[in-house]
Amino acid sequence: MLKLTNVTFLVIYCSFIYWLSSRPSLPTPMLFMHQDKIHHMGAYFIMGIFAWRFFNIFFSKPLLVSIVSLFFCSLYGLSDEWHQSFVPGRDADVMDWVADTLGALIALCILYFRKKT
C-alpha cells in the first residue's frame, strides 16, 4: 500500500494550488464581495497544517516550527500571486497574499497553542 509522507502531502497540496492558479478563472459563484479572500484563507490554513507537519520533522521547538512554516506559506503565497500575474484572466493582488498569510497564521497559532498545552 502507498504510504504518503508529510513532504508528499505538502508537495501535492502546493502543486494543486499552483494548478488552480494556472486556470484563467475558477468556477465558483461569487455570493458576496471579497469572498475570494475567504477561499485564500481556507486554502492556506490547510497549507499551514501540512507545512507544520513537514517542518515538525526538522525542528523540535513549536515556536520555531510555527515561524518556519509561516515563512514558507507566506513566501509560497507571494510566489503564487506573482505566478498569477502571468496567467491570462488572472492578476496579482497584495490582499490575496495577506489573506494567504493570515490563513496560515491562524492554523499555525492553533497548532502552536495546542502543542504548548
Buried (B, 14 or more C-beta within 10 A) or exposed (E): EEEEEBEEBBEEBBEEBEEEBEEEEEEEEEEEEEEBBEBBBBBBBBBBBBBBBBBBEEBEEBEEBBBBBBBBBBEBBBBBBEBBEEBEEBEBBEEBBBBBBBBBBBBBEBBBEEBEE
